[in-house]
């Protein structure tokens, strides 16, 4: 989302130092917007994103695969994970071990890895 940085016509009535300060702020905002776009990898919008209610959602590439590592004391992190991705209109969920799926409602499900013991 890009801010409208067009100067307000009322700024002409402000003292020169205030007009200069507003221009510095506009320049800083443009730089921050460019840095944010670069940090997002040039992805402007996508159906796949990291949800963050504080910092705002971060878009990921449409074909992104998202994985969560699930540590256990007796097993290394890399051996226990759940991965999700979209393909052919379906959400695919794949686990490094069997999945325990527990429906909660018509639009909500809990998923965890089964114990490997």
N, CA, C and O atoms as a GROMACS GRO file, in nm:
protein
  468
    1UNK      N    1   0.085  -0.117   0.000
    1UNK     CA    2   0.000   0.000   0.000
    1UNK      C    3   0.089   0.123   0.000
    1UNK      O    4   0.174   0.140   0.088
    2UNK      N    5   0.071   0.209  -0.098
    2UNK     CA    6   0.151   0.330  -0.110
    2UNK      C    7   0.071   0.450  -0.060
    2UNK      O    8  -0.046   0.466  -0.094
    3UNK      N    9   0.135   0.531   0.020
    3UNK     CA   10   0.069   0.652   0.071
    3UNK      C   11   0.066   0.759  -0.036
    3UNK      O   12   0.154   0.767  -0.121
    4UNK      N   13  -0.038   0.842  -0.032
    4UNK     CA   14  -0.045   0.958  -0.121
    4UNK      C   15   0.043   1.067  -0.061
    4UNK      O   16   0.013   1.121   0.046
    5UNK      N   17   0.152   1.098  -0.129
    5UNK     CA   18   0.248   1.195  -0.077
    5UNK      C   19   0.242   1.328  -0.152
    5UNK      O   20   0.338   1.406  -0.151
    6UNK      N   21   0.129   1.354  -0.216
    6UNK     CA   22   0.111   1.480  -0.287
    6UNK      C   23   0.101   1.594  -0.186
    6UNK      O   24   0.024   1.585  -0.090
    7UNK      N   25   0.178   1.702  -0.205
    7UNK     CA   26   0.170   1.814  -0.111
    7UNK      C   27   0.029   1.874  -0.107
    7UNK      O   28  -0.038   1.887  -0.210
    8UNK      N   29  -0.012   1.910   0.011
    8UNK     CA   30  -0.141   1.975   0.031
    8UNK      C   31  -0.129   2.122  -0.009
    8UNK      O   32  -0.030   2.186   0.027
    9UNK      N   33  -0.226   2.177  -0.082
    9UNK     CA   34  -0.217   2.319  -0.122
    9UNK      C   35  -0.204   2.415  -0.003
    9UNK      O   36  -0.149   2.524  -0.018
   10UNK      N   37  -0.253   2.377   0.113
   10UNK     CA   38  -0.245   2.464   0.231
   10UNK      C   39  -0.102   2.478   0.283
   10UNK      O   40  -0.073   2.568   0.362
   11UNK      N   41  -0.013   2.389   0.237
   11UNK     CA   42   0.126   2.396   0.283
   11UNK      C   43   0.194   2.526   0.242
   11UNK      O   44   0.289   2.569   0.307
   12UNK      N   45   0.147   2.590   0.137
   12UNK     CA   46   0.207   2.716   0.091
   12UNK      C   47   0.197   2.826   0.197
   12UNK      O   48   0.275   2.920   0.196
   13UNK      N   49   0.102   2.813   0.288
   13UNK     CA   50   0.083   2.912   0.393
   13UNK      C   51   0.171   2.885   0.516
   13UNK      O   52   0.176   2.966   0.608
   14UNK      N   53   0.238   2.771   0.517
   14UNK     CA   54   0.323   2.734   0.631
   14UNK      C   55   0.459   2.802   0.622
   14UNK      O   56   0.501   2.840   0.514
   15UNK      N   57   0.528   2.816   0.736
   15UNK     CA   58   0.664   2.868   0.733
   15UNK      C   59   0.756   2.775   0.653
   15UNK      O   60   0.729   2.655   0.642
   16UNK      N   61   0.862   2.830   0.597
   16UNK     CA   62   0.953   2.752   0.512
   16UNK      C   63   1.009   2.631   0.586
   16UNK      O   64   1.020   2.523   0.527
   17UNK      N   65   1.046   2.646   0.714
   17UNK     CA   66   1.102   2.532   0.788
   17UNK      C   67   1.002   2.418   0.796
   17UNK      O   68   1.042   2.301   0.791
   18UNK      N   69   0.871   2.448   0.809
   18UNK     CA   70   0.769   2.343   0.817
   18UNK      C   71   0.752   2.273   0.682
   18UNK      O   72   0.738   2.151   0.677
   19UNK      N   73   0.754   2.350   0.573
   19UNK     CA   74   0.744   2.292   0.439
   19UNK      C   75   0.865   2.201   0.413
   19UNK      O   76   0.851   2.092   0.359
   20UNK      N   77   0.984   2.248   0.452
   20UNK     CA   78   1.105   2.166   0.435
   20UNK      C   79   1.096   2.037   0.515
   20UNK      O   80   1.136   1.930   0.467
   21UNK      N   81   1.045   2.046   0.637
   21UNK     CA   82   1.032   1.926   0.722
   21UNK      C   83   0.933   1.827   0.660
   21UNK      O   84   0.959   1.707   0.659
   22UNK      N   85   0.822   1.876   0.609
   22UNK     CA   86   0.725   1.788   0.543
   22UNK      C   87   0.788   1.718   0.422
   22UNK      O   88   0.762   1.600   0.398
   23UNK      N   89   0.871   1.791   0.348
   23UNK     CA   90   0.938   1.730   0.233
   23UNK      C   91   1.036   1.621   0.278
   23UNK      O   92   1.046   1.517   0.213
   24UNK      N   93   1.107   1.645   0.388
   24UNK     CA   94   1.197   1.542   0.441
   24UNK      C   95   1.119   1.418   0.482
   24UNK      O   96   1.163   1.306   0.458
   25UNK      N   97   1.002   1.439   0.545
   25UNK     CA   98   0.917   1.326   0.584
   25UNK      C   99   0.871   1.247   0.461
   25UNK      O  100   0.870   1.124   0.462
   26UNK      N  101   0.832   1.319   0.355
   26UNK     CA  102   0.789   1.251   0.232
   26UNK      C  103   0.902   1.167   0.173
   26UNK      O  104   0.880   1.054   0.129
   27UNK      N  105   1.021   1.223   0.172
   27UNK     CA  106   1.137   1.150   0.121
   27UNK      C  107   1.163   1.026   0.204
   27UNK      O  108   1.192   0.919   0.150
   28UNK      N  109   1.153   1.039   0.336
   28UNK     CA  110   1.174   0.925   0.425
   28UNK      C  111   1.068   0.817   0.403
   28UNK      O  112   1.101   0.698   0.401
   29UNK      N  113   0.943   0.857   0.386
   29UNK     CA  114   0.835   0.761   0.362
   29UNK      C  115   0.858   0.686   0.232
   29UNK      O  116   0.840   0.565   0.226
   30UNK      N  117   0.900   0.757   0.126
   30UNK     CA  118   0.928   0.690  -0.002
   30UNK      C  119   1.039   0.585   0.014
   30UNK      O  120   1.031   0.475  -0.040
   31UNK      N  121   1.143   0.621   0.089
   31UNK     CA  122   1.251   0.526   0.114
   31UNK      C  123   1.205   0.405   0.193
   31UNK      O  124   1.245   0.292   0.162
   32UNK      N  125   1.121   0.427   0.294
   32UNK     CA  126   1.069   0.316   0.374
   32UNK      C  127   0.977   0.226   0.292
   32UNK      O  128   0.979   0.104   0.307
   33UNK      N  129   0.896   0.286   0.205
   33UNK     CA  130   0.808   0.206   0.119
   33UNK      C  131   0.891   0.120   0.024
   33UNK      O  132   0.857   0.004  -0.001
   34UNK      N  133   0.999   0.176  -0.031
   34UNK     CA  134   1.086   0.100  -0.121
   34UNK      C  135   1.154  -0.014  -0.046
   34UNK      O  136   1.164  -0.125  -0.098
   35UNK      N  137   1.199   0.013   0.077
   35UNK     CA  138   1.263  -0.092   0.157
   35UNK      C  139   1.164  -0.203   0.191
   35UNK      O  140   1.200  -0.321   0.190
   36UNK      N  141   1.040  -0.167   0.221
   36UNK     CA  142   0.938  -0.266   0.252
   36UNK      C  143   0.908  -0.353   0.129
   36UNK      O  144   0.896  -0.475   0.141
   37UNK      N  145   0.895  -0.290   0.013
   37UNK     CA  146   0.870  -0.366  -0.110
   37UNK      C  147   0.984  -0.462  -0.139
   37UNK      O  148   0.961  -0.576  -0.182
   38UNK      N  149   1.107  -0.418  -0.116
   38UNK     CA  150   1.223  -0.504  -0.137
   38UNK      C  151   1.224  -0.621  -0.038
   38UNK      O  152   1.256  -0.734  -0.075
   39UNK      N  153   1.187  -0.593   0.087
   39UNK     CA  154   1.184  -0.698   0.189
   39UNK      C  155   1.079  -0.803   0.156
   39UNK      O  156   1.094  -0.920   0.191
   40UNK      N  157   0.972  -0.761   0.090
   40UNK     CA  158   0.867  -0.855   0.051
   40UNK      C  159   0.902  -0.930  -0.076
   40UNK      O  160   0.822  -1.010  -0.124
   41UNK      N  161   1.019  -0.906  -0.131
   41UNK     CA  162   1.062  -0.977  -0.250
   41UNK      C  163   0.988  -0.935  -0.375
   41UNK      O  164   0.980  -1.012  -0.471
   42UNK      N  165   0.933  -0.817  -0.376
   42UNK     CA  166   0.861  -0.769  -0.493
   42UNK      C  167   0.722  -0.827  -0.506
   42UNK      O  168   0.655  -0.802  -0.606
   43UNK      N  169   0.676  -0.903  -0.408
   43UNK     CA  170   0.541  -0.960  -0.412
   43UNK      C  171   0.446  -0.855  -0.358
   43UNK      O  172   0.451  -0.820  -0.240
   44UNK      N  173   0.358  -0.804  -0.443
   44UNK     CA  174   0.268  -0.698  -0.399
   44UNK      C  175   0.143  -0.753  -0.330
   44UNK      O  176   0.100  -0.700  -0.228
   45UNK      N  177   0.086  -0.858  -0.385
   45UNK     CA  178  -0.032  -0.918  -0.324
   45UNK      C  179  -0.040  -1.064  -0.367
   45UNK      O  180   0.008  -1.100  -0.475
   46UNK      N  181  -0.099  -1.145  -0.284
   46UNK     CA  182  -0.102  -1.288  -0.310
   46UNK      C  183  -0.214  -1.348  -0.227
   46UNK      O  184  -0.258  -1.289  -0.129
   47UNK      N  185  -0.259  -1.466  -0.267
   47UNK     CA  186  -0.358  -1.537  -0.187
   47UNK      C  187  -0.294  -1.612  -0.071
   47UNK      O  188  -0.364  -1.668   0.013
   48UNK      N  189  -0.160  -1.612  -0.066
   48UNK     CA  190  -0.086  -1.680   0.041
   48UNK      C  191  -0.010  -1.573   0.118
   48UNK      O  192   0.066  -1.496   0.059
   49UNK      N  193  -0.029  -1.568   0.248
   49UNK     CA  194   0.043  -1.468   0.328
   49UNK      C  195   0.059  -1.513   0.472
   49UNK      O  196  -0.016  -1.598   0.521
   50UNK      N  197   0.156  -1.455   0.538
   50UNK     CA  198   0.174  -1.474   0.681
   50UNK      C  199   0.082  -1.374   0.750
   50UNK      O  200   0.090  -1.254   0.724
   51UNK      N  201  -0.004  -1.423   0.837
   51UNK     CA  202  -0.100  -1.335   0.906
   51UNK      C  203  -0.032  -1.279   1.030
   51UNK      O  204   0.016  -1.353   1.115
   52UNK      N  205  -0.029  -1.147   1.038
   52UNK     CA  206   0.030  -1.079   1.154
   52UNK      C  207  -0.057  -0.958   1.184
   52UNK      O  208  -0.055  -0.859   1.111
   53UNK      N  209  -0.135  -0.967   1.291
   53UNK     CA  210  -0.229  -0.862   1.324
   53UNK      C  211  -0.162  -0.733   1.370
   53UNK      O  212  -0.225  -0.628   1.372
   54UNK      N  213  -0.035  -0.740   1.408
   54UNK     CA  214   0.035  -0.622   1.457
   54UNK      C  215   0.109  -0.552   1.344
   54UNK      O  216   0.094  -0.431   1.325
   55UNK      N  217   0.191  -0.626   1.268
   55UNK     CA  218   0.274  -0.566   1.163
   55UNK      C  219   0.207  -0.565   1.027
   55UNK      O  220   0.258  -0.502   0.934
   56UNK      N  221   0.095  -0.632   1.013
   56UNK     CA  222   0.029  -0.644   0.884
   56UNK      C  223   0.070  -0.773   0.815
   56UNK      O  224   0.177  -0.827   0.842
   57UNK      N  225  -0.015  -0.821   0.727
   57UNK     CA  226   0.012  -0.946   0.658
   57UNK      C  227   0.128  -0.931   0.560
   57UNK      O  228   0.145  -0.825   0.499
   58UNK      N  229   0.206  -1.036   0.546
   58UNK     CA  230   0.318  -1.039   0.453
   58UNK      C  231   0.286  -1.139   0.343
   58UNK      O  232   0.273  -1.258   0.371
   59UNK      N  233   0.274  -1.093   0.218
   59UNK     CA  234   0.242  -1.187   0.110
   59UNK      C  235   0.359  -1.280   0.080
   59UNK      O  236   0.476  -1.242   0.090
   60UNK      N  237   0.324  -1.403   0.042
   60UNK     CA  238   0.420  -1.504  -0.002
   60UNK      C  239   0.387  -1.538  -0.147
   60UNK      O  240   0.277  -1.509  -0.192
   61UNK      N  241   0.478  -1.599  -0.219
   61UNK     CA  242   0.446  -1.640  -0.356
   61UNK      C  243   0.326  -1.734  -0.358
   61UNK      O  244   0.304  -1.809  -0.264
   62UNK      N  245   0.248  -1.729  -0.466
   62UNK     CA  246   0.128  -1.813  -0.480
   62UNK      C  247   0.157  -1.961  -0.459
   62UNK      O  248   0.074  -2.034  -0.405
   63UNK      N  249   0.274  -2.008  -0.502
   63UNK     CA  250   0.306  -2.150  -0.492
   63UNK      C  251   0.388  -2.184  -0.368
   63UNK      O  252   0.456  -2.287  -0.363
   64UNK      N  253   0.383  -2.096  -0.267
   64UNK     CA  254   0.464  -2.117  -0.146
   64UNK      C  255   0.418  -2.241  -0.070
   64UNK      O  256   0.300  -2.273  -0.064
   65UNK      N  257   0.515  -2.309  -0.012
   65UNK     CA  258   0.489  -2.419   0.081
   65UNK      C  259   0.533  -2.369   0.218
   65UNK      O  260   0.644  -2.320   0.235
   66UNK      N  261   0.445  -2.383   0.314
   66UNK     CA  262   0.472  -2.335   0.449
   66UNK      C  263   0.491  -2.456   0.538
   66UNK      O  264   0.408  -2.548   0.537
   67UNK      N  265   0.598  -2.458   0.616
   67UNK     CA  266   0.628  -2.572   0.703
   67UNK      C  267   0.651  -2.524   0.846
   67UNK      O  268   0.707  -2.416   0.870
   68UNK      N  269   0.607  -2.604   0.940
   68UNK     CA  270   0.630  -2.579   1.082
   68UNK      C  271   0.714  -2.692   1.137
   68UNK      O  272   0.681  -2.809   1.118
   69UNK      N  273   0.822  -2.659   1.206
   69UNK     CA  274   0.903  -2.760   1.274
   69UNK      C  275   0.846  -2.782   1.413
   69UNK      O  276   0.818  -2.686   1.484
   70UNK      N  277   0.830  -2.906   1.451
   70UNK     CA  278   0.771  -2.939   1.580
   70UNK      C  279   0.873  -3.017   1.664
   70UNK      O  280   0.891  -3.136   1.643
   71UNK      N  281   0.939  -2.950   1.757
   71UNK     CA  282   1.045  -3.017   1.832
   71UNK      C  283   0.991  -3.116   1.934
   71UNK      O  284   0.885  -3.097   1.993
   72UNK      N  285   1.066  -3.221   1.953
   72UNK     CA  286   1.045  -3.318   2.061
   72UNK      C  287   1.180  -3.342   2.125
   72UNK      O  288   1.282  -3.341   2.057
   73UNK      N  289   1.181  -3.365   2.253
   73UNK     CA  290   1.308  -3.385   2.323
   73UNK      C  291   1.387  -3.503   2.266
   73UNK      O  292   1.509  -3.497   2.254
   74UNK      N  293   1.316  -3.611   2.232
   74UNK     CA  294   1.386  -3.731   2.189
   74UNK      C  295   1.413  -3.737   2.038
   74UNK      O  296   1.475  -3.832   1.991
   75UNK      N  297   1.367  -3.638   1.961
   75UNK     CA  298   1.388  -3.639   1.816
   75UNK      C  299   1.437  -3.502   1.769
   75UNK      O  300   1.397  -3.400   1.824
   76UNK      N  301   1.523  -3.500   1.668
   76UNK     CA  302   1.569  -3.371   1.615
   76UNK      C  303   1.456  -3.295   1.545
   76UNK      O  304   1.362  -3.356   1.493
   77UNK      N  305   1.466  -3.165   1.544
   77UNK     CA  306   1.363  -3.077   1.487
   77UNK      C  307   1.333  -3.111   1.342
   77UNK      O  308   1.216  -3.110   1.302
   78UNK      N  309   1.433  -3.141   1.263
   78UNK     CA  310   1.415  -3.163   1.120
   78UNK      C  311   1.330  -3.285   1.090
   78UNK      O  312   1.275  -3.296   0.980
   79UNK      N  313   1.316  -3.377   1.183
   79UNK     CA  314   1.243  -3.501   1.156
   79UNK      C  315   1.095  -3.491   1.184
   79UNK      O  316   1.019  -3.581   1.147
   80UNK      N  317   1.050  -3.384   1.249
   80UNK     CA  318   0.908  -3.369   1.280
   80UNK      C  319   0.859  -3.236   1.226
   80UNK      O  320   0.894  -3.130   1.277
   81UNK      N  321   0.777  -3.244   1.122
   81UNK     CA  322   0.726  -3.119   1.068
   81UNK      C  323   0.594  -3.142   0.998
   81UNK      O  324   0.561  -3.253   0.957
   82UNK      N  325   0.519  -3.034   0.984
   82UNK     CA  326   0.395  -3.031   0.907
   82UNK      C  327   0.414  -2.926   0.798
   82UNK      O  328   0.464  -2.816   0.824
   83UNK      N  329   0.374  -2.960   0.677
   83UNK     CA  330   0.390  -2.871   0.562
   83UNK      C  331   0.254  -2.854   0.494
   83UNK      O  332   0.179  -2.951   0.480
   84UNK      N  333   0.222  -2.732   0.452
   84UNK     CA  334   0.096  -2.704   0.383
   84UNK      C  335   0.125  -2.635   0.250
   84UNK      O  336   0.220  -2.558   0.238
   85UNK      N  337   0.041  -2.663   0.152
   85UNK     CA  338   0.050  -2.594   0.023
   85UNK      C  339  -0.083  -2.608  -0.049
   85UNK      O  340  -0.166  -2.693  -0.016
   86UNK      N  341  -0.103  -2.520  -0.150
   86UNK     CA  342  -0.223  -2.523  -0.232
   86UNK      C  343  -0.192  -2.585  -0.367
   86UNK      O  344  -0.088  -2.558  -0.427
   87UNK      N  345  -0.283  -2.668  -0.414
   87UNK     CA  346  -0.267  -2.727  -0.546
   87UNK      C  347  -0.405  -2.769  -0.596
   87UNK      O  348  -0.480  -2.835  -0.524
   88UNK      N  349  -0.437  -2.733  -0.719
   88UNK     CA  350  -0.564  -2.771  -0.783
   88UNK      C  351  -0.686  -2.734  -0.699
   88UNK      O  352  -0.783  -2.809  -0.695
   89UNK      N  353  -0.680  -2.620  -0.632
   89UNK     CA  354  -0.794  -2.575  -0.552
   89UNK      C  355  -0.807  -2.643  -0.416
   89UNK      O  356  -0.906  -2.620  -0.346
   90UNK      N  357  -0.711  -2.726  -0.380
   90UNK     CA  358  -0.713  -2.796  -0.251
   90UNK      C  359  -0.599  -2.747  -0.164
   90UNK      O  360  -0.494  -2.706  -0.214
   91UNK      N  361  -0.620  -2.752  -0.034
   91UNK     CA  362  -0.512  -2.728   0.062
   91UNK      C  363  -0.459  -2.865   0.102
   91UNK      O  364  -0.532  -2.949   0.153
   92UNK      N  365  -0.331  -2.886   0.077
   92UNK     CA  366  -0.266  -3.013   0.109
   92UNK      C  367  -0.188  -2.996   0.239
   92UNK      O  368  -0.116  -2.898   0.256
   93UNK      N  369  -0.202  -3.092   0.330
   93UNK     CA  370  -0.129  -3.091   0.457
   93UNK      C  371  -0.053  -3.223   0.464
   93UNK      O  372  -0.112  -3.331   0.455
   94UNK      N  373   0.078  -3.213   0.479
   94UNK     CA  374   0.164  -3.331   0.479
   94UNK      C  375   0.247  -3.329   0.607
   94UNK      O  376   0.299  -3.224   0.646
   95UNK      N  377   0.259  -3.443   0.671
   95UNK     CA  378   0.338  -3.452   0.793
   95UNK      C  379   0.454  -3.548   0.778
   95UNK      O  380   0.451  -3.639   0.695
   96UNK      N  381   0.556  -3.527   0.858
   96UNK     CA  382   0.669  -3.619   0.858
   96UNK      C  383   0.632  -3.751   0.925
   96UNK      O  384   0.701  -3.852   0.909
   97UNK      N  385   0.522  -3.750   1.001
   97UNK     CA  386   0.467  -3.869   1.065
   97UNK      C  387   0.317  -3.869   1.035
   97UNK      O  388   0.268  -3.778   0.969
   98UNK      N  389   0.246  -3.969   1.082
   98UNK     CA  390   0.102  -3.972   1.062
   98UNK      C  391   0.036  -3.849   1.122
   98UNK      O  392   0.083  -3.795   1.222
   99UNK      N  393  -0.073  -3.805   1.061
   99UNK     CA  394  -0.144  -3.686   1.109
   99UNK      C  395  -0.266  -3.729   1.191
   99UNK      O  396  -0.339  -3.820   1.152
  100UNK      N  397  -0.286  -3.662   1.302
  100UNK     CA  398  -0.406  -3.680   1.384
  100UNK      C  399  -0.494  -3.560   1.354
  100UNK      O  400  -0.460  -3.447   1.389
  101UNK      N  401  -0.609  -3.584   1.289
  101UNK     CA  402  -0.698  -3.476   1.245
  101UNK      C  403  -0.824  -3.480   1.330
  101UNK      O  404  -0.890  -3.584   1.341
  102UNK      N  405  -0.857  -3.366   1.390
  102UNK     CA  406  -0.970  -3.360   1.480
  102UNK      C  407  -1.061  -3.242   1.438
  102UNK      O  408  -1.031  -3.128   1.470
  103UNK      N  409  -1.171  -3.271   1.366
  103UNK     CA  410  -1.262  -3.163   1.327
  103UNK      C  411  -1.320  -3.093   1.451
  103UNK      O  412  -1.355  -3.158   1.549
  104UNK      N  413  -1.329  -2.961   1.443
  104UNK     CA  414  -1.384  -2.882   1.554
  104UNK      C  415  -1.520  -2.823   1.516
  104UNK      O  416  -1.610  -2.814   1.600
  105UNK      N  417  -1.534  -2.783   1.391
  105UNK     CA  418  -1.658  -2.725   1.339
  105UNK      C  419  -1.653  -2.742   1.187
  105UNK      O  420  -1.556  -2.796   1.134
  106UNK      N  421  -1.757  -2.695   1.118
  106UNK     CA  422  -1.758  -2.713   0.972
  106UNK      C  423  -1.647  -2.633   0.904
  106UNK      O  424  -1.612  -2.663   0.790
  107UNK      N  425  -1.592  -2.533   0.971
  107UNK     CA  426  -1.486  -2.452   0.912
  107UNK      C  427  -1.357  -2.449   0.994
  107UNK      O  428  -1.275  -2.359   0.978
  108UNK      N  429  -1.340  -2.547   1.082
  108UNK     CA  430  -1.222  -2.549   1.168
  108UNK      C  431  -1.180  -2.692   1.200
  108UNK      O  432  -1.264  -2.776   1.231
  109UNK      N  433  -1.051  -2.718   1.191
  109UNK     CA  434  -0.996  -2.851   1.220
  109UNK      C  435  -0.863  -2.835   1.295
  109UNK      O  436  -0.787  -2.742   1.268
  110UNK      N  437  -0.836  -2.925   1.389
  110UNK     CA  438  -0.706  -2.929   1.456
  110UNK      C  439  -0.627  -3.044   1.394
  110UNK      O  440  -0.681  -3.151   1.367
  111UNK      N  441  -0.497  -3.019   1.373
  111UNK     CA  442  -0.410  -3.122   1.317
  111UNK      C  443  -0.283  -3.126   1.399
  111UNK      O  444  -0.226  -3.022   1.432
  112UNK      N  445  -0.238  -3.247   1.431
  112UNK     CA  446  -0.108  -3.263   1.498
  112UNK      C  447  -0.045  -3.393   1.447
  112UNK      O  448  -0.111  -3.478   1.389
  113UNK      N  449   0.082  -3.404   1.471
  113UNK     CA  450   0.152  -3.526   1.434
  113UNK      C  451   0.126  -3.633   1.538
  113UNK      O  452   0.125  -3.605   1.658
  114UNK      N  453   0.104  -3.756   1.492
  114UNK     CA  454   0.090  -3.867   1.584
  114UNK      C  455   0.223  -3.901   1.646
  114UNK      O  456   0.328  -3.876   1.587
  115UNK      N  457   0.219  -3.957   1.764
  115UNK     CA  458   0.343  -4.003   1.827
  115UNK      C  459   0.406  -4.110   1.741
  115UNK      O  460   0.336  -4.197   1.688
  116UNK      N  461   0.538  -4.106   1.727
  116UNK     CA  462   0.606  -4.205   1.644
  116UNK      C  463   0.649  -4.326   1.725
  116UNK      O  464   0.714  -4.417   1.672
  117UNK      N  465   0.615  -4.328   1.850
  117UNK     CA  466   0.655  -4.442   1.934
  117UNK      C  467   0.564  -4.560   1.916
  117UNK      O  468   0.584  -4.663   1.980
   0.00000   0.00000   0.00000
